[in-house]
Amino acid sequence: MIPYKQMTAEELLTEKNRLDEAYQEFKGQGLKLDMSRGKPSPEQLDLSMGMLDVLTSSDVLKCEDGLDARNYGLLDGIPEAKELYAEILGVRTDEVIIGGNSSLNMMYDTITRAMMFGFYDSPRPWKDERKVKCLCPAPGYDRHFAISELFGIEMINIPMSPQGPDMDLVEKLAAEDESIKFIWCVPMYSNPQGITYSDETVRRFARMKTAAPDFKIIWDNAYCVHHLTQTPDQLLSLMDECKKIGTESRVFIFASMSKISFPGAGIAAMAATKENLSFLKKQMSIQTIGFDKIKQLRHVKFFHNAQGVYEHMQKHRKVLEPKFQMVLSVLEREIKPLEIAEWHAPNGGYFISLDTMDGCAKRVVALCREAGVVMTEAGATYPYGKDPHDSNIRIAPTYPSVSELEQAMELFCLCIRLASLEKLLLG
Ligand SMILES: Cc1ncc(COP(=O)(O)O)c(C=O)c1O
């Protein structure tokens, strides 16, 4: 195998004709595989089935401070669940709110409230600002971008590096433009690249000047315990760094048990300063009298503490590691020598992000779809669904079995090769 860019036009054409035939054969196989959404596999969900058996009727009546989990009350969650999440997120218990099953829901509500009412340190509700903008490290999580788009919040792309977002640009923009109100971050094993922000990046987030007095960092720590290797990444605590210099009111941390227990029936959490939370709780108390405390109790009884969660995640790792290795090994074998795409082998998280040659991602995804393999839509990892280079594709290896993944990856690599050849031949 020699790099495609070193081939003559004739060699490229011969290669393309050969691969066209292989592609037609794949089409004939009638594949039906999905590598598009980051869902846990049934095998992973089975790991938490014990949670359905941990509670007895007497447990439910005995929350830590004698409260009855069946009844109304405890808007911000049962104390035991708050303690569990405080430990996981490295914050104080009174800095945690336990919500329903979805952290995305909590993030959506946070932005909605900011639009309607602002934060406690806002001069006015965001809807009354002339313009509201946000910073979007990209590639990133499509559903973050969808929330901004829904509210008409202008999104500004921030390139990612192996250390995290381009902090020179973040600092410059946040310091000079007061309409920039927040930034979306997935600081650990980012979706989709699996990048963990460096200590220096976290410190710069804590230190940076912001023109908006109510600037917020949406620190979506969705993958904080989702390690895939013996050498997990380490993320510095943003809250601690901010507290050292008095900027902690900008911190809003989110996390959930969706990919620890059950996506449909996990528990989500949010952490922020007491001042931020008490302002929000007033509004939350109009919205609900409280979330599902019986489910919160189930999680605490099942995991006991943060250590219990870490041990449980080792079981997930056993299921996931071979899948990630399969994806990476097929890429190494089929694509690396050709020098037509780049990717990063993550130490954790749910995705592998691949960059094709410029202008090829849409074509690769379309070719895969035509032959029966659904990938995340090209462009989805960028604000407004527009990848400026049309190069990023998110691979979600968690749901299919290892053998399905192998088939899907063979086709995926074939499609990358075909799209690259088309590009090189047609210019
Ligand atoms: C970065 C990130 N945040 C949040 C979520 C959704 O979390 P939840 O199920 O808690 O709403 C996902 C799901 O893929 C995600 O990748």
The ligand as an ORCA input file, in Angstrom:
! r2SCAN-3c Opt
* xyz 0 1
  C     -21.547     15.247     25.634
  C     -22.892     14.689     25.968
  N     -23.663     15.316     26.864
  C     -24.892     14.857     27.171
  C     -25.398     13.725     26.584
  C     -26.775     13.277     26.926
  O     -26.828     12.981     28.262
  P     -28.192     12.634     28.989
  O     -28.590     11.272     28.560
  O     -27.858     12.722     30.425
  O     -29.211     13.655     28.580
  C     -24.628     13.040     25.641
  C     -25.171     11.862     24.968
  O     -24.675     11.378     23.983
  C     -23.349     13.539     25.324
  O     -22.572     12.945     24.412
*
